[in-house]
Amino acid sequence: MTREVKGDLVGKVVVGVSGSLGSMTALHRAVGEAQVRDAEVWAVLAWQVPNGTLGSRVLLDVSLSERCRADAVGRLREAIGTAFGGRGPGMRLSGIAVRGTPGAALVHTAGDPDDLLVLGTGVRSAVRRLVRPSVAHYCLAHAACPVLTVPPSPLQAEHDTMHRRNTWRAPLDLRELAPSRTCEEADGSSDLDV
């Protein structure tokens, strides 16, 4: 595929998409970068078969693999649709569901030095960092092209703050713990006066 060079910029813009608010922010930034570069956007969603390791591919049920792939394609379409609504991004965007871990799938897809890899970042809990390694760290260490990490949107930060506040929130009043009463129980009447 040959593309006309616009200035010093050429290649494709690869962006990791998972459906999270952070990936939506990264997707919008990737579209902006692609417009500046006159490049196309490749939105990548990595998928794996549950309990599927590299050695189990030969023994893997083909229908399970196809169902997982179809599910990934559906999640990718939904994420892109959510990000841009009915109007679309206003430019060419290719969605790709890649089998593999997210970091490896993104690094492989953005394999040309002229590409740009765009990733959403965010604050992760200590437990989450132990259980699931950072995709951004993997890509920064292994990518052959520039990597642009996009901080979370203010909406994401507000969502995370509210989630933490509500998760650990103790009731302010013990009456909040009591079952709610209907209007009839509250005032003792069953007729409504209009």
Disulfide bonds with the S-S distance in Angstrom:
none
